[in-house]
């Protein structure tokens, strides 16, 4: 393996680990919700259909990142998530019908 190949595969792996689609489709629902709670987003839930885009928009709908690094990465991820969300659309449509939205902040019903 050449150094160029190693650097390219590392960059792709790093990009995919921050990808909204990977976070919502390939990870457990609780882990995706925890990632958004950690960012203190104002979103209560996100749909499973195009969940990567919704995840990214929720990340943008959080208090500003003090380092300023988050916004450009999320904007780049919007394009990647849009493409990957389209690829996994049949699966996410099925999961939306079976499981509903991914809840970020769960509140028990009052009763």
C-alpha positions as CSV (number, residue, x, y, z in Angstrom):
1,X,0.0,0.0,0.0
2,X,1.4,3.4,-1.0
3,X,1.3,6.4,1.3
4,X,-1.2,8.1,-1.1
5,X,-3.5,5.2,-0.8
6,X,-3.2,5.0,3.0
7,X,-3.9,8.8,3.3
8,X,-6.9,8.6,1.0
9,X,-8.4,5.6,2.7
10,X,-7.9,7.3,6.1
11,X,-9.6,10.5,4.9
12,X,-12.5,8.5,3.5
13,X,-12.9,6.6,6.7
14,X,-12.8,9.8,8.7
15,X,-15.4,11.4,6.5
16,X,-17.7,8.4,6.7
17,X,-17.5,8.2,10.5
18,X,-18.9,11.7,10.7
19,X,-21.5,11.1,8.0
20,X,-25.1,11.7,9.1
21,X,-26.3,8.7,7.1
22,X,-23.8,6.4,8.7
23,X,-24.7,7.7,12.1
24,X,-28.4,7.1,11.6
25,X,-28.6,4.0,9.3
26,X,-25.6,1.9,10.3
27,X,-25.4,2.7,14.0
28,X,-27.8,1.9,16.7
29,X,-30.7,4.5,17.1
30,X,-29.6,5.3,20.6
31,X,-26.1,6.1,19.5
32,X,-27.3,8.5,16.8
33,X,-29.6,10.2,19.3
34,X,-26.8,10.5,21.8
35,X,-24.5,12.1,19.2
36,X,-27.1,14.8,18.6
37,X,-27.8,15.3,22.3
38,X,-24.1,15.8,22.8
39,X,-24.3,18.6,20.3
40,X,-27.3,20.0,22.3
41,X,-29.4,20.2,19.2
42,X,-32.9,21.7,19.4
43,X,-34.4,18.8,17.3
44,X,-36.8,16.5,19.1
45,X,-36.8,13.7,16.5
46,X,-35.7,13.0,12.9
47,X,-37.4,10.9,10.2
48,X,-35.6,7.8,9.1
49,X,-36.2,8.7,5.4
50,X,-33.3,11.0,4.4
51,X,-32.1,10.7,8.0
52,X,-28.5,11.7,7.2
53,X,-29.7,15.0,5.9
54,X,-32.0,15.5,8.9
55,X,-29.1,14.6,11.2
56,X,-26.9,17.2,9.5
57,X,-29.6,19.9,9.7
58,X,-30.1,19.1,13.4
59,X,-26.4,19.4,13.9
60,X,-26.6,22.9,12.3
61,X,-29.6,23.6,14.6
62,X,-27.5,23.5,17.7
63,X,-25.7,26.2,19.7
64,X,-22.6,27.5,17.7
65,X,-19.5,25.4,17.9
66,X,-16.8,27.5,19.7
67,X,-14.0,26.2,17.5
68,X,-15.9,27.0,14.2
69,X,-14.8,23.7,12.7
70,X,-18.2,22.0,12.7
71,X,-20.1,24.1,10.2
72,X,-17.8,23.5,7.2
73,X,-17.7,19.8,7.9
74,X,-21.5,19.5,8.2
75,X,-22.0,21.5,5.0
76,X,-19.6,19.1,3.2
77,X,-21.4,16.1,4.7
78,X,-24.8,17.4,3.4
79,X,-23.8,16.3,-0.1
80,X,-22.4,13.0,1.0
81,X,-25.4,12.2,3.1
82,X,-27.8,13.2,0.3
83,X,-26.2,10.7,-2.0
84,X,-26.0,7.9,0.6
85,X,-29.6,8.6,1.8
86,X,-30.8,8.1,-1.8
87,X,-29.0,4.8,-2.0
88,X,-30.5,3.4,1.2
89,X,-34.0,4.9,0.5
90,X,-35.8,1.6,0.2
91,X,-34.5,0.4,3.5
92,X,-35.2,3.7,5.3
93,X,-38.8,3.8,3.9
94,X,-39.3,0.3,5.3
95,X,-37.8,1.3,8.7
96,X,-39.9,4.5,8.9
97,X,-43.1,2.5,8.4
98,X,-42.1,-0.1,11.0
99,X,-40.3,2.0,13.7
100,X,-41.3,5.7,13.0
101,X,-38.9,8.6,13.7
102,X,-35.7,8.5,15.6
103,X,-36.3,10.2,18.9
104,X,-33.5,12.4,20.1
105,X,-35.1,13.7,23.3
106,X,-37.6,11.2,24.8
107,X,-40.1,12.4,27.3
108,X,-42.5,10.0,29.0
109,X,-46.2,10.6,28.5
110,X,-48.0,12.4,31.3
111,X,-50.7,10.5,32.9
